[in-house]
């Protein structure tokens, strides 16, 4: 039986939860501690905190603030935001992070991925990929420093090539942030997920596009993802986590609590 992992995401800017559309035009969603507690109590399987501007500012998500988040939840916590060294990772783990996620720092220094896996183990290291589909080239490309429009740029990597490189490094979990679908709530990019699933056998998490219950089910059934991450659909009350879990369980998926 396929297992469904539901992940609630908090994109934070200056410690306030925000959400945009296609990584732009961010609006304030609320207090991070309050939302973290809400999703923990609602039954999310994991909470992800993304400090979306940390890398573009040359900063790292605040460990003391992460400790305050951890104090109000009882679910696993994954943290991302400017983690560019062993030392910064150590501080976040000491503050209660169960996993850390790299995105722009991994692109800037791919060796960092190897170093973190060697130090903490592959089960604690996630790599996020901000992937954009370019119509003119009919292909997906990886972007970096996407938390700020002024710093966002395309990298040298095709998305599938970066996935292959991460697999070779022993990365056991990737989160694919589908930039074209982000905040639109028209569904995940199933064709992209299928292409990635065909070459990557680690844990694959879909991010960007969920707006109704069937969107989540499609990702599991059609792309064999291991987890679905959502932000605005949860923040705005469009999708209820308990209702989502019940829906997926009735569809035959293995769901925690059902």
Backbone bond lengths (Angstrom), bond angles and torsions (degrees), N, CA, C in turn:
res aa  C-N    CA-C-N  psi(-1)  N-CA   C-N-CA  omega(-1)  CA-C   N-CA-C  phi
1 X - - - 1.461 - - 1.533 109.95 -
2 X 1.319 116.83 133.06 1.461 121.41 179.66 1.525 110.62 -72.45
3 X 1.328 115.73 134.46 1.457 119.69 -179.55 1.520 110.25 -97.19
4 X 1.314 116.94 136.26 1.456 122.64 179.19 1.529 109.92 -106.34
5 X 1.315 116.17 123.15 1.460 121.86 177.48 1.524 108.38 -108.58
6 X 1.312 116.67 121.43 1.459 122.16 -178.00 1.526 109.33 -101.26
7 X 1.318 115.92 125.20 1.463 121.60 -175.08 1.526 109.57 -122.08
8 X 1.318 116.21 125.24 1.463 121.47 174.89 1.526 108.12 -95.75
9 X 1.321 115.51 135.98 1.459 120.20 -175.57 1.523 111.38 -117.74
10 X 1.322 115.36 135.07 1.457 121.76 173.29 1.523 108.65 -113.97
11 X 1.322 116.44 108.50 1.469 121.14 172.01 1.522 106.40 -84.75
12 X 1.315 117.25 121.26 1.460 119.35 -175.30 1.528 111.01 -119.26
13 X 1.295 113.48 144.03 1.468 122.36 175.82 1.515 106.39 -135.31
14 X 1.321 116.53 118.32 1.463 121.40 -174.60 1.530 110.89 54.68
15 X 1.348 114.95 38.07 1.470 124.36 175.26 1.533 113.87 69.02
16 X 1.326 116.18 14.41 1.457 122.14 174.60 1.524 107.99 -112.33
17 X 1.335 116.61 137.41 1.461 120.15 -179.82 1.525 109.73 -75.37
18 X 1.336 115.59 128.57 1.460 121.67 178.65 1.524 108.97 -128.88
19 X 1.295 116.56 164.99 1.465 120.77 173.64 1.510 108.76 -153.61
20 X 1.339 114.20 134.50 1.450 119.40 179.74 1.515 111.54 -117.02
21 X 1.324 114.42 -166.22 1.457 122.48 174.48 1.526 107.03 -125.22
22 X 1.327 115.43 123.07 1.462 121.44 -176.39 1.528 111.04 54.41
23 X 1.351 114.97 39.55 1.467 123.67 176.42 1.531 113.02 68.64
24 X 1.350 117.42 19.99 1.453 120.90 -178.53 1.530 109.67 -134.12
25 X 1.340 116.53 169.30 1.459 123.65 173.85 1.534 111.61 51.43
26 X 1.314 114.96 57.30 1.464 120.31 -178.22 1.530 111.52 -70.25
27 X 1.316 114.88 137.42 1.454 121.07 174.05 1.524 108.82 -119.17
28 X 1.316 115.66 151.73 1.463 120.76 -177.83 1.526 109.83 -73.96
29 X 1.334 115.13 131.40 1.461 122.16 -179.13 1.523 113.00 -103.98
30 X 1.349 116.45 -23.97 1.456 118.21 178.38 1.510 113.68 143.23
31 X 1.312 115.13 -172.18 1.454 122.72 -178.06 1.524 110.82 -76.69
32 X 1.312 116.98 132.08 1.463 121.41 -175.19 1.522 112.35 -63.92
33 X 1.324 117.92 -43.74 1.465 119.57 -178.85 1.529 111.06 -63.98
34 X 1.323 116.43 -40.62 1.459 119.88 -179.38 1.527 111.17 -65.95
35 X 1.324 116.91 -42.46 1.464 120.11 -179.85 1.528 111.11 -70.16
36 X 1.318 116.69 -38.60 1.467 120.04 178.32 1.532 109.93 -60.14
37 X 1.318 116.59 -45.98 1.468 121.59 179.02 1.527 110.63 -63.48
38 X 1.313 116.14 -41.38 1.473 121.28 -179.58 1.523 111.21 -60.46
39 X 1.343 116.68 -46.18 1.464 119.35 -176.75 1.524 111.79 -73.62
40 X 1.315 116.23 -32.53 1.460 119.55 175.84 1.519 110.17 -62.30
41 X 1.316 116.14 -45.68 1.464 121.08 -179.91 1.527 111.74 -69.54
42 X 1.336 116.99 -27.05 1.463 121.33 -178.92 1.521 112.76 -77.27
43 X 1.350 116.30 -13.37 1.455 119.48 176.01 1.506 116.51 103.15
44 X 1.337 117.67 17.32 1.456 118.08 175.02 1.527 109.54 -58.29
45 X 1.314 116.99 144.57 1.469 120.61 -179.06 1.522 111.93 -80.06
46 X 1.313 116.06 -21.41 1.461 121.00 -179.99 1.518 107.99 -160.10
47 X 1.318 115.26 148.00 1.464 121.02 175.26 1.521 108.37 -115.27
48 X 1.319 115.73 133.37 1.464 120.98 178.15 1.522 108.83 -115.94
49 X 1.319 115.48 131.29 1.461 122.57 175.60 1.528 107.93 -110.55
50 X 1.336 116.46 118.83 1.463 121.40 175.23 1.531 108.82 -112.59
51 X 1.330 117.20 112.96 1.462 120.27 169.22 1.524 105.49 -82.41
52 X 1.322 116.93 99.40 1.471 120.72 -166.11 1.523 114.50 -74.10
53 X 1.332 118.07 -17.41 1.463 119.10 -179.10 1.523 113.13 -110.62
54 X 1.314 118.23 0.94 1.469 120.32 -176.59 1.530 111.56 -58.81
55 X 1.333 117.28 -48.80 1.466 119.95 -177.22 1.520 111.58 -64.80
56 X 1.328 116.89 -43.00 1.470 119.35 -178.07 1.526 111.40 -66.94
57 X 1.347 116.97 -24.03 1.467 121.15 177.56 1.525 112.42 -91.91
58 X 1.340 116.93 -5.24 1.455 120.04 -176.13 1.512 112.34 73.27
59 X 1.339 116.55 27.30 1.458 121.92 -178.08 1.527 110.19 -114.52
60 X 1.336 115.36 175.48 1.463 122.32 174.99 1.516 108.47 -125.81
61 X 1.323 116.66 143.54 1.457 120.34 177.34 1.531 109.48 -52.32
62 X 1.324 116.26 139.70 1.463 123.46 -172.48 1.536 111.38 -71.37
63 X 1.345 118.60 116.79 1.473 121.31 -179.76 1.523 113.42 -60.38
64 X 1.330 118.06 -38.48 1.467 120.51 -179.18 1.529 110.41 -65.40
65 X 1.310 116.60 -37.45 1.461 120.65 178.05 1.530 110.25 -67.49
66 X 1.329 116.37 -39.53 1.465 120.27 176.73 1.520 110.44 -61.86
67 X 1.316 116.86 -37.57 1.470 121.18 177.37 1.528 110.39 -61.26
68 X 1.313 117.13 -37.85 1.467 120.43 179.57 1.526 110.92 -70.27
69 X 1.332 117.41 -33.47 1.473 121.27 175.51 1.529 109.51 -66.46
70 X 1.309 115.94 -47.19 1.468 121.07 -177.86 1.524 111.21 -59.85
71 X 1.312 116.64 -30.66 1.468 120.71 -176.73 1.525 113.01 -68.72
72 X 1.346 117.59 -20.15 1.469 119.15 -175.83 1.529 112.75 -108.39
73 X 1.333 118.00 6.23 1.466 120.73 179.94 1.526 109.86 -125.98
74 X 1.325 115.54 161.06 1.463 119.71 175.61 1.523 110.59 -131.56
75 X 1.345 115.50 34.48 1.464 121.96 176.04 1.523 107.79 -125.40
76 X 1.340 117.62 160.66 1.461 120.14 178.27 1.524 112.00 -57.60
77 X 1.326 115.51 143.18 1.465 122.17 -176.76 1.528 110.16 -120.81
78 X 1.326 115.21 125.86 1.468 121.60 174.69 1.521 107.75 -111.85
79 X 1.324 116.50 135.39 1.464 121.58 -173.18 1.525 110.52 -124.46
80 X 1.336 115.71 137.67 1.468 121.30 177.35 1.521 109.33 -138.64
81 X 1.330 114.99 150.38 1.454 119.10 175.76 1.514 112.52 143.19
82 X 1.317 115.90 89.78 1.464 120.89 173.76 1.512 115.42 69.56
83 X 1.326 117.76 24.07 1.469 121.17 -179.23 1.532 107.88 -79.03
84 X 1.317 116.08 98.65 1.460 120.58 -170.47 1.525 113.56 -119.41
85 X 1.347 117.52 13.00 1.461 120.21 -178.82 1.517 110.74 -156.18
86 X 1.323 115.52 161.94 1.460 121.15 174.58 1.526 109.99 -60.23
87 X 1.331 115.81 -40.85 1.458 120.83 -176.45 1.530 111.77 -62.81
88 X 1.340 117.32 -43.78 1.460 119.79 -179.84 1.524 110.58 -66.84
89 X 1.324 116.27 -35.64 1.462 119.82 176.92 1.526 110.53 -65.06
90 X 1.314 117.00 -43.89 1.466 120.89 -179.93 1.523 111.33 -58.18
91 X 1.331 116.87 -41.78 1.465 120.93 -179.48 1.526 111.24 -64.33
92 X 1.321 116.67 -38.97 1.464 119.94 -179.62 1.521 111.93 -70.75
93 X 1.323 116.72 -39.58 1.467 119.07 175.95 1.532 110.01 -64.13
94 X 1.315 116.38 -39.53 1.463 120.21 178.93 1.526 111.77 -66.07
95 X 1.336 116.05 -23.87 1.463 121.37 -179.42 1.523 112.93 -88.15
96 X 1.347 116.43 -2.22 1.452 118.96 174.98 1.505 116.43 117.61
97 X 1.339 118.05 -4.62 1.464 119.70 177.39 1.526 109.44 -63.16
98 X 1.328 116.17 134.67 1.464 120.65 176.55 1.525 110.81 -88.14
99 X 1.327 115.60 -30.56 1.459 122.25 175.81 1.517 108.15 -143.17
100 X 1.321 115.69 158.86 1.462 119.98 171.98 1.520 108.06 -122.85
101 X 1.313 115.55 151.96 1.458 120.85 -179.38 1.520 109.61 -124.01
102 X 1.317 115.58 133.46 1.465 122.29 177.76 1.514 109.41 -109.32
103 X 1.310 115.65 147.39 1.453 120.69 173.74 1.527 107.98 -137.57
104 X 1.303 117.00 -89.75 1.472 120.06 -179.81 1.525 113.06 -58.74
105 X 1.349 119.78 -41.15 1.473 118.71 178.58 1.522 113.31 -61.42
106 X 1.328 117.91 -31.89 1.466 120.75 178.18 1.516 110.88 -69.69
107 X 1.323 116.87 -35.05 1.468 121.12 178.19 1.528 110.86 -72.07
108 X 1.323 115.81 -37.09 1.465 119.75 179.87 1.519 111.68 -72.00
109 X 1.333 116.42 -31.51 1.461 121.20 -177.64 1.525 109.44 -145.52
110 X 1.336 117.43 81.95 1.476 119.97 -177.91 1.523 113.88 -57.17
111 X 1.335 117.51 -26.48 1.465 120.29 178.70 1.527 111.57 -64.33
112 X 1.328 116.25 -24.48 1.458 120.29 179.59 1.522 110.74 -60.53
113 X 1.328 116.88 -35.79 1.462 120.94 178.45 1.523 110.35 -59.91
114 X 1.331 116.38 -45.99 1.465 121.17 178.76 1.525 111.07 -62.23
115 X 1.336 116.13 -42.09 1.456 120.75 -178.05 1.528 111.75 -64.95
116 X 1.327 116.29 -41.73 1.461 120.10 -179.51 1.523 111.75 -69.13
117 X 1.325 116.67 -39.59 1.462 120.02 177.25 1.524 110.31 -63.38
118 X 1.339 116.58 -42.16 1.459 120.66 -179.91 1.527 111.33 -64.86
119 X 1.339 116.03 -35.45 1.469 120.21 -176.15 1.527 112.35 -81.87
120 X 1.331 117.35 -42.54 1.467 120.11 -171.25 1.525 114.61 -113.29
121 X 1.322 117.73 -14.61 1.455 121.22 -177.42 1.521 111.38 97.65
122 X 1.318 115.94 144.88 1.462 121.28 -175.13 1.525 112.79 -64.30
123 X 1.333 117.65 -26.12 1.461 120.23 -178.56 1.527 113.07 -67.43
124 X 1.322 117.01 -16.63 1.463 120.66 -177.39 1.528 113.50 -103.27
125 X 1.333 116.37 -1.63 1.464 120.21 -175.05 1.526 110.42 -116.43
126 X 1.326 115.86 121.45 1.461 123.43 178.11 1.527 107.87 -114.51
127 X 1.316 117.02 146.80 1.460 120.23 173.42 1.526 108.82 -119.55
128 X 1.319 115.43 125.50 1.455 121.27 175.87 1.519 109.99 -93.21
129 X 1.306 116.00 145.52 1.465 121.63 -179.51 1.522 108.74 -127.97
130 X 1.333 116.72 117.88 1.461 121.19 174.26 1.524 107.09 -89.83
131 X 1.321 115.55 104.88 1.460 121.69 -170.92 1.526 111.26 -111.22
132 X 1.329 114.99 130.25 1.471 120.93 -177.21 1.523 110.21 -122.34
133 X 1.338 115.68 131.40 1.463 119.79 177.51 1.519 109.61 -89.94
134 X 1.353 115.01 123.30 1.459 121.81 179.08 1.522 108.90 -100.22
135 X 1.307 116.54 113.45 1.468 120.95 -177.38 1.518 112.35 -60.05
136 X 1.325 116.52 -41.51 1.462 120.16 -175.89 1.521 112.19 -62.85
137 X 1.329 115.73 -35.86 1.468 120.05 -178.98 1.527 112.54 -99.36
138 X 1.318 116.03 -5.37 1.469 121.85 179.03 1.524 111.45 51.91
139 X 1.336 115.30 48.17 1.461 119.61 -177.77 1.517 109.47 -156.73
140 X 1.341 114.54 166.15 1.460 122.55 179.97 1.520 110.12 -102.27
141 X 1.345 115.92 138.59 1.455 121.14 -178.64 1.529 110.42 -131.86
142 X 1.328 115.36 149.71 1.463 121.51 -177.64 1.524 110.04 -89.96
143 X 1.322 115.39 134.44 1.464 121.56 177.80 1.528 109.92 -113.95
144 X 1.323 114.91 157.49 1.455 121.10 -178.07 1.519 110.89 -130.57
145 X 1.336 115.86 160.68 1.461 123.50 177.73 1.523 111.31 52.54
146 X 1.338 115.78 45.78 1.456 121.41 -171.38 1.525 114.39 -82.21
147 X 1.307 118.12 -5.71 1.455 120.12 -178.93 1.511 114.07 -71.12
148 X 1.328 116.72 -15.45 1.461 122.39 -179.19 1.524 107.88 -133.05
149 X 1.312 116.09 125.50 1.469 120.13 -178.13 1.523 112.17 -58.45
150 X 1.332 116.52 -31.04 1.461 120.66 -177.59 1.521 112.78 -71.22
151 X 1.330 116.99 -23.50 1.467 119.93 -177.13 1.530 113.50 -106.65
152 X 1.323 117.62 -14.15 1.470 121.33 -176.87 1.522 111.32 -57.53
153 X 1.324 115.63 132.50 1.469 119.37 178.54 1.517 111.08 -152.43
154 X 1.313 114.48 152.57 1.458 120.46 176.23 1.522 108.91 -77.48
155 X 1.326 116.04 142.26 1.458 120.60 177.28 1.528 109.82 -96.10
156 X 1.303 116.18 -176.73 1.463 121.21 178.28 1.519 112.03 -77.86
157 X 1.330 117.26 -6.96 1.455 120.90 -168.84 1.525 113.23 -93.44
158 X 1.324 116.57 130.22 1.449 121.27 159.41 1.529 106.15 -71.97
159 X 1.300 117.39 144.69 1.461 120.18 -176.65 1.523 112.08 -56.21
160 X 1.319 117.44 -47.06 1.466 119.75 -177.43 1.522 111.74 -65.14
161 X 1.325 117.50 -33.60 1.470 120.02 178.07 1.529 110.85 -68.71
162 X 1.329 116.80 -38.17 1.465 120.40 178.54 1.527 110.34 -67.54
163 X 1.327 116.27 -39.07 1.464 119.83 175.91 1.527 110.71 -59.97
164 X 1.325 116.46 -44.32 1.466 120.31 178.80 1.529 110.90 -61.81
165 X 1.327 116.82 -41.00 1.463 120.65 179.30 1.523 111.37 -63.94
166 X 1.321 116.43 -39.98 1.465 120.29 179.04 1.520 111.24 -68.16
167 X 1.314 116.44 -38.31 1.465 119.89 176.83 1.527 110.08 -60.67
168 X 1.326 117.20 -42.38 1.462 121.21 179.79 1.530 111.32 -63.92
169 X 1.324 116.59 -29.09 1.457 120.63 178.61 1.534 112.82 -79.03
170 X 1.312 116.07 -8.41 1.457 119.75 179.92 1.509 114.35 89.57
171 X 1.333 117.58 18.31 1.463 120.57 177.62 1.524 108.71 -68.02
172 X 1.337 116.11 126.97 1.462 120.72 -175.28 1.520 114.24 -97.04
173 X 1.334 116.77 -9.56 1.472 119.10 179.28 1.520 110.59 -148.16
174 X 1.333 115.16 131.15 1.465 120.09 174.05 1.523 108.87 -127.86
175 X 1.321 114.60 147.13 1.463 121.86 174.25 1.516 106.99 -114.50
176 X 1.320 116.51 121.17 1.463 120.78 -179.25 1.519 108.82 -98.23
177 X 1.338 115.26 108.39 1.452 121.96 178.33 1.527 108.33 -90.13
178 X 1.318 117.01 105.67 1.461 121.82 -173.93 1.523 109.74 -84.82
179 X 1.331 115.32 100.11 1.457 120.99 -170.81 1.528 112.89 -61.70
180 X 1.315 118.18 -37.40 1.466 121.02 -178.65 1.526 111.87 -65.68
181 X 1.346 116.41 -28.56 1.456 120.73 -176.71 1.530 112.92 -97.62
182 X 1.320 117.39 -12.41 1.463 121.29 -171.62 1.527 112.30 -54.72
183 X 1.328 115.74 122.03 1.451 121.28 175.86 1.515 115.81 75.55
184 X 1.331 117.34 -4.63 1.468 120.94 -176.83 1.524 111.56 -79.23
185 X 1.337 115.58 -31.74 1.462 123.79 178.11 1.530 113.38 64.74
186 X 1.329 115.78 34.78 1.465 121.50 175.43 1.521 112.32 -103.38
187 X 1.322 117.01 6.29 1.456 121.01 179.63 1.513 112.21 112.42
188 X 1.323 115.01 156.21 1.458 120.89 177.11 1.541 110.35 -69.57
189 X 1.310 116.00 158.34 1.472 121.43 176.73 1.527 107.87 -80.25
190 X 1.312 116.29 87.39 1.458 121.39 -175.94 1.532 112.32 -62.00
191 X 1.336 120.04 -45.02 1.476 119.39 179.01 1.529 112.79 -57.39
192 X 1.331 116.66 -39.72 1.465 119.04 178.19 1.519 111.18 -65.41
193 X 1.312 116.28 -44.45 1.460 120.34 179.55 1.528 110.79 -62.17
194 X 1.313 116.97 -37.85 1.470 120.73 179.16 1.525 110.64 -65.59
195 X 1.316 116.83 -39.28 1.477 120.40 178.26 1.526 110.43 -64.09
196 X 1.315 116.03 -40.66 1.464 120.01 -179.95 1.526 110.42 -70.81
197 X 1.329 116.60 -42.91 1.462 119.77 179.33 1.522 111.71 -59.22
198 X 1.332 116.95 -32.34 1.466 120.94 -178.21 1.528 112.65 -66.86
199 X 1.343 117.28 -22.19 1.465 119.89 -176.83 1.523 113.20 -117.53
200 X 1.334 116.96 -5.17 1.468 120.41 -175.24 1.522 109.86 -129.98
201 X 1.331 116.14 122.16 1.459 120.36 -176.81 1.526 113.64 -104.99
202 X 1.333 116.76 8.53 1.453 120.01 175.16 1.515 110.93 -84.29
203 X 1.327 116.23 -172.62 1.458 121.02 178.67 1.526 109.65 -69.54
204 X 1.326 115.89 125.48 1.458 122.34 -177.60 1.521 108.78 -116.35
205 X 1.340 115.64 123.05 1.455 121.47 -179.82 1.528 109.21 -114.05
206 X 1.335 115.88 129.20 1.460 121.93 179.11 1.518 109.98 -91.30
207 X 1.322 116.70 133.83 1.455 121.87 179.91 1.526 110.04 -139.52
208 X 1.328 115.62 128.86 1.456 119.92 175.74 1.511 113.68 108.17
209 X 1.334 116.26 103.83 1.451 118.71 172.48 1.504 117.27 125.15
210 X 1.331 118.91 -14.04 1.462 119.99 -176.26 1.524 110.63 -69.23
211 X 1.344 115.43 132.02 1.447 119.87 179.57 1.510 114.05 -139.68
212 X 1.324 116.97 -11.14 1.463 121.01 176.70 1.516 108.60 -154.89
213 X 1.305 116.20 166.18 1.460 121.58 -172.44 1.533 113.83 -54.90
214 X 1.331 120.01 -45.77 1.466 119.16 -178.67 1.521 114.30 -60.28
215 X 1.323 117.86 -26.10 1.471 119.62 179.25 1.523 111.54 -60.90
216 X 1.314 116.18 -39.50 1.460 120.35 179.24 1.526 109.87 -67.05
217 X 1.318 115.95 -46.98 1.469 120.41 -178.74 1.521 111.74 -60.78
218 X 1.331 117.37 -40.31 1.464 121.35 178.80 1.525 111.50 -58.22
219 X 1.335 116.12 -40.86 1.468 119.39 -178.32 1.522 111.21 -63.40
220 X 1.344 116.50 -39.79 1.468 119.84 178.67 1.524 111.41 -72.01
221 X 1.300 116.51 -47.60 1.460 119.78 -173.69 1.530 113.42 -75.80
222 X 1.335 117.37 -38.20 1.461 120.47 -173.18 1.523 113.70 -95.58
223 X 1.330 117.11 -23.52 1.467 119.38 -178.50 1.519 112.96 -122.10
224 X 1.338 117.35 0.49 1.455 122.40 178.24 1.537 112.92 51.92
225 X 1.327 115.68 42.23 1.464 118.45 176.05 1.521 109.17 -72.32
226 X 1.320 115.63 161.88 1.460 121.64 178.75 1.520 111.98 -98.17
227 X 1.328 115.95 -18.85 1.453 119.82 179.90 1.512 110.83 -155.79
228 X 1.334 115.24 154.43 1.458 121.01 174.17 1.517 108.57 -124.21
229 X 1.309 115.41 129.65 1.459 122.38 -178.64 1.523 108.54 -109.44
230 X 1.322 115.71 138.68 1.457 119.38 178.20 1.514 109.94 -144.62
231 X 1.326 115.16 153.65 1.460 120.90 179.29 1.526 110.13 -128.33
232 X 1.328 117.64 -73.89 1.467 120.09 -172.59 1.524 113.22 -61.82
233 X 1.327 117.62 -35.58 1.465 119.69 -179.97 1.524 111.18 -62.21
234 X 1.336 116.56 -32.53 1.462 121.24 176.18 1.529 110.66 -80.83
235 X 1.347 116.77 -45.96 1.464 120.54 -176.89 1.528 111.80 -57.34
236 X 1.334 115.64 -41.19 1.465 120.45 -174.13 1.533 113.43 -91.63
237 X 1.326 115.78 5.74 1.450 119.55 176.80 1.511 114.60 71.91
238 X 1.321 116.94 17.65 1.459 120.91 179.30 1.525 110.20 -73.78
239 X 1.324 115.72 -36.55 1.470 122.23 176.78 1.522 108.39 -124.89
240 X 1.323 115.81 129.65 1.460 122.14 176.67 1.532 108.54 -96.96
241 X 1.311 117.27 132.24 1.462 120.99 -174.68 1.525 111.88 -62.05
242 X 1.321 117.54 -45.08 1.464 120.01 179.73 1.524 111.22 -63.06
243 X 1.322 116.74 -41.84 1.466 121.14 178.10 1.521 110.74 -64.46
244 X 1.331 115.86 -39.91 1.465 120.88 178.66 1.520 110.71 -62.35
245 X 1.314 116.82 -45.05 1.462 120.12 -179.14 1.526 111.40 -63.43
246 X 1.316 115.82 -41.53 1.464 119.53 178.06 1.528 110.84 -62.96
247 X 1.318 116.21 -41.73 1.464 122.13 179.53 1.526 110.93 -61.14
248 X 1.323 116.34 -46.06 1.465 120.38 -179.05 1.522 111.43 -67.99
249 X 1.336 116.26 -36.87 1.469 120.09 178.48 1.528 110.56 -64.72
250 X 1.309 116.73 -41.39 1.463 120.71 179.19 1.529 111.45 -66.69
251 X 1.355 115.83 -24.95 1.460 120.56 178.35 1.526 112.11 -81.54
252 X 1.340 115.97 -3.11 1.460 119.87 175.23 1.515 115.45 102.33
253 X 1.343 117.88 8.32 1.447 120.44 178.50 1.529 110.04 -89.78
254 X 1.307 114.95 153.71 1.459 120.42 174.92 1.516 108.54 -81.61
255 X 1.314 116.39 119.93 1.460 121.48 -174.44 1.518 108.86 -129.01
256 X 1.320 117.36 132.44 1.461 121.43 179.22 1.523 110.20 -58.96
257 X 1.332 116.04 129.93 1.457 120.78 178.51 1.519 113.82 93.32
258 X 1.357 116.23 -3.99 1.475 119.43 -178.93 1.520 110.72 -129.44
